[in-house]
Amino acid sequence: MYEKDSTAAFRNQGYRIHINSHGITALRAVLTPQAYEVFTATAATPGSRMDAFDHQLNLLHAQELPPVPDLPGGGHLAVNRMTLRQILLSGLDKAVHYGAQLTHYDTDRSGSVTAHFADGTSATGDVLIGAEGVNSATRRQYLPQAQVVDAGLRLLYGKVPFAGDQARALVPPELLGLWTTVIGPGKRFVGLAPVQYREPMHQATARLASDIELSDDSDYLACVFGTRREQIPCTDEELFAMNGAELQALTLSLVEGWHPGLVEIVSRQDPASIFPVSVRTSVPVATWETTAVTLLGDAIHVMSPAIGVGANTALRDARVLTARLVQAAGGRPLTEALHAYEKEMIGYGFDAVRESAARGHNLVGQDPLPSTAV
């Protein structure tokens, strides 16, 4: 595995992730039994309510997701992104090469693929899996027709520490479901989701797998503000140059006049936790000819967070691709196995992109997918 970042904790990629039944099933399939136990022990179980309120906290609509039998949390768990990353990397110390930025790849007559990195090194194998996210160099070379476009939304991610009862008491119980959306004028919105652990990380690993090292974390409320880019009173360059305190002040100016309790929640965010994101989305494309190069996760089907399934779709990819590679190791022709993966992945992956775009457009004003989308 070749990782562009210099370390596993090189950059902040976000906070809380909703893991649904597809994600849980995938993790159960690809993790060791011990690592899977650590995952479930360090995941929060916030219930299955996904409600929407207006900016004065009047209920707009309530949704209760049906439980999935025989899965922890009824098929709905909330995990801290860094915690999940550390669990996924457990036991792979010797397999992960950090600071390896892919520049390009080439193939030879034998069918082998060689990946070339910015530091001058290279690696050769039977299959190249581009899983390097929305800015995938693998995708740009392999599928130049697969576009990623700006979805027209800007998000400001942050979190409210639940360090004491006072901070926790600020949040009404009805805002502590699986995910709560507060929609204001101009389709500005605030998304809220709690992460409340059942036991400290070090206790969970000591009890279940002492060889897995996790960073301890405290309970918090994930808080994301979003709006159309036109409603941000500065350029993207200025937005992405702001520090946390400036981003918090910007958010507060954009929720002025909203319910006092919600404004207080925004003001209680840890300024150091706040960072901006430009929402981008893949444009679904037609199937392509299968080779020894393939793609996984955001590298091929990045989507807006409108339905909260991006990470779950990537985990589903990992499960399906693993199963197909096991078949190839058992004698199934490699190209045939990869084609079976791509056919399945393209179906559910681009369906999720379309559904996310449609819901994001209706709910918060996301740009519709271009007319070139398949």
N, C-alpha and C positions, 0 to 999 in steps of 0.2 A: 504494500500500500504506500503510495506516494502522496504526501500532504503538502499543499502550498504553504500553510501557516508554519511559523517557526516552532510553535509548541501547541499542545492541545487547548491551552487557555489563552492563546495569542490575542483574540478579539472577542468582544461581546456580540453574541449572535441572537440575543433575546433571553427570555425568562421562561415563563410557563408554557408547556405544550399539552394540548389535549390528546391523549392516546385513546383511540376508539377500538372497536372490536378487531378491525383489520390490523391495526398497529400492535395490539396485544397478542394476537395470533401469530403475527410475524416475529415478534420478539421471542415468543415461546419456542418458535421453530429454529431461530438462528443463534440464540444465546445458549451458553452452557446452563444446565439446571441450576447451578449455584448463582450464576449471574442473573438468571430470570427471577430467582427468589429475591435477590437484592433489589431488582427493579420493582417488583410488586411491593416490597417492604418499604421502599422509599418513595412510592407514589402516593399522592393524596386521592381521596375518594370524595369529591365535592358534590356528588349527586348527579342528576341528569336534567336539571332545569336549564333552559336557555330562553330567558325572558327579554323583552324589549320594553323600554320606558321612554317617555319624552323627557325633555331637558328639565322639567319640573318634577320628575319622578312619578308621573302618572303612568300606570301600566298600559302599554299599547297592545301587546299580545304575549301570551304565555305558551311555552312549549315544553313538554315532558318527553324526553327521548326514551323509547322503550328499552328495558334492560335486556342484555344478551345472556341467556342462561350459561352457567358453568364458566364464566369469565370473571376475574376479580373486578370489583367495582361495578358489576353489571355491564361490563364492557365500556366503562367510561372512567378513565384515570387522568389525573393531572400530574405532570412531572416537571421538575426543573430541567431546563435544557442542558446545562452544564453537567448535572448529575447523570442524565441519560448518556451524554457523550462519554463521560468517564466510564460508565458501565460497558458501553459498546467497545471501548478501547481496552478494557481489562484483558490481560493475557496476551496482548499484541505488541508489547514493547519492542520486541526484536523484529517485528514485521512492518512497523510504520517508520517511514523515512520522512522526517519533517524538513521544511524549507525547500521542497522540490516542486518548483513551478513549471508545469508543462508548457513547452513552446510549440511543439508539433510532434507528429508521429509519422512513421513510414512502415511499409510492409515489404516483405521479400517474397520470392517465388515459392518458398516453402510454406507460406501462409503465416509466418511469425510476424508479430507486431513489435516495433521498437519505439518506445516513448523517449523523447528528448526533453531535457530540463534546462532551465535558464542557467544553472551553474555549470553546464557543460557535461553533466553525467547523462547516462541513458540506462534503460532497462528493457529487456526483450522477453516476450512471453507468447503464449498461444492466443490470449484474449486481452484486449484493452477495454476496461470498463470506465467510462467517463462519468464520475460521480462528483464532479467538482463544483456543482451548484450553478446558479443562474449565469455566471460569467464563464461557463465551460469552454475551454480552448478545444477540447475534444469535439464538442458539438459544432463549433465554428468551422473546423476543418472538415468534419465528417458529413454534416448536414447543413451546409450554408443556407439552404432554403428554410430552415427552421428558425423563424424569427422570435425574438423576445422584444416586447414593446412596453412603453410606459403606460400604466393603467390610469394615470391621471390623479392618483391619490398620494398624499404624504402622511406618514404615520410618525408619531413621537412615542416611543416605548419607554416605560419607566416602571418603577414598583414602589409600593408603600410598605415599609417594614412594619410587621406586626410585633414590634419589640416589647410591647406592653399592652395591658388591657385597655389603656386610654385610646391608642391608635386603633385597636380592633373594634372598640365600641363605636367608633365613628361610622362604621359601615353597617347600614341596616341589613338585617338578615336576608331580606328579599334580594339583595344585591350579591349574595354569596353563593349563587348557583354555579353550575358548570361553566357558564359564560353569560354575562349580562351586557346588553348593548343599550346605551343611552343615546338617543338621536335628538339632535338639536336643530336650530334653524340652519337652512342652507345645507342640510344633510351632514353637518359636522357631527361627530359622534365620539363617545368615550366607551371603550370596552373594558370590562372589569372581570377578573377571575382570581379566586383565592388559591394559594398553595399552602396548605396546612398539613405538616408532617405528623405521622403517627408516632415516630420515635426519632431521636437524633441519628444522623448518618453513621457516626462512629459506632453507635450501639448496634445498628442494623448489620454493618459489615463484621463487627466482632462476633455477632451471633451466627451469621450465615456464611461469610466468606472473608476471612481476615486478610487474604491476599489482594482483595479489591480495595483500592484507596479512593475515597470520596471526600470532596471538600465539604465540610459542615456548612449547613445553610439554615437560616431561620425562616419562620413563617412569614409570608408576605402576600400582598394583593397586587397582582399584575394589573397595570393600568396603561392603556394605550389610547391616545387621542388621534383622530384622523379627520382629514378634510380634503376637499379638492385643492389641487396645487394653486389655483387662482385665488383662493382665500387666504393663502399664506402671504403676509405683507412684506415679502422679501424674495430675493432670487434663491434658487437652489444652492448656488455657491455660498451665499451668505448663510442659509439655513444650516448647511453641513459644516460650516466653520464655527457655529455657536457652541459655547460650553453648556453644561447641564443646567446651570442657573439661568442662563439666557433662554434656553429651550423651555424651562418651566415657566418663566415669565411670559413667554410667547403663548404657551398653552393657556395660562390663566387669562390672558387678554382675549383669547378666542372663546372662552366659556363664561365670560362676564355676563351676569344676569341669569345664569342657570341656577338650579336649586342650590341653596347655600351648603347643604351637606355634600353635594358633589364637588363644588368648588373647594371645599375643605379637603376632600380626598385628594384632589389634584395638587393642592398646596402642600400636602404631607408626603408627596413623593420625595424620595432621596434624589437630590439634584444630580449626584454622581452616577445615578442609574439611567438617566434619560439620554436617548440617542435617536436620531431621525432615520427614516427609511423611505426610499422611493418604491412604491409598489409597482412591480413589473409582472407581466404575464406572458407565457408562451402563446403562440398562435398555432393551433392544431394543423398538422400537415398530413399528407397522404403517406401511406406505408412506403418504405424504402427497401432497397435490396440488402439483405442481411450479409454481413461480412464478419471478420474476427474483431470488429470494433462495435461496441454497443454503449448505451447510455442508461443512466439510472437517476431517479429523483428529479430535483430542480434543474439538472442539466438538460432534461428533455421536456418536462411538464411543470415548470414553475407556474404558480397560480396565486391569486390574491388570497388573503386570509379570510375571505367572506364566509366560507363554510367550515373553516378550520380543519382541513384534511390534507394539507400539503405534506406534513411530516409523516402522516399515516400512509399516504400514497407511496412515499419513498421507502418506508419500511416494507410495504407490500411488495414493491419491486424487489427488494433484497430477498424476501422469502421465495418469490417466484423464480428469480434468477438463480438462486442457490439450488433449488430443486432441479432446474434444467441443467446446471453445470454438473450436478451429481449424476444425472442421466448420461451426460457426455463422458464423464469419467468411467461410467459403466459400459460404454461402447456405442451409445447413440452418436451419430455424426454431429460434430460440434456446430456446424452451421445450421443444421436442422434444429438442434436444441436451442440455439440463440434465436432462431426465427420464431420458435414457439413462444419464447419469453417475450420477444418484441411484439408479436401479434396480440398477446394478452395484455401487456403493459400499455400499448397504444390505445386499446379499447377503454380500459378503466381510467387511465391517466388523463387522456384528453377529455373524457366525459367529465372528470373532476374539474378540469380547466374551464370547460364551458359552463358548468353549474356554478362555479365560483364567480365567473365573470357576470353571469346573469343575476345572481343574488347580489353581488357587489354593486351592479348598475342600479338595480331596483331599490336597494336599501341605502346606499351611501354615495351614489353618483359615479361609480367607477365607469371609465370609458368602455363602451361595448367592444367586443372583439372585432378586428378588421374584417371586411367583407371577403378577404382572401382566405379566411379560416376554413378548414375542411370540416 
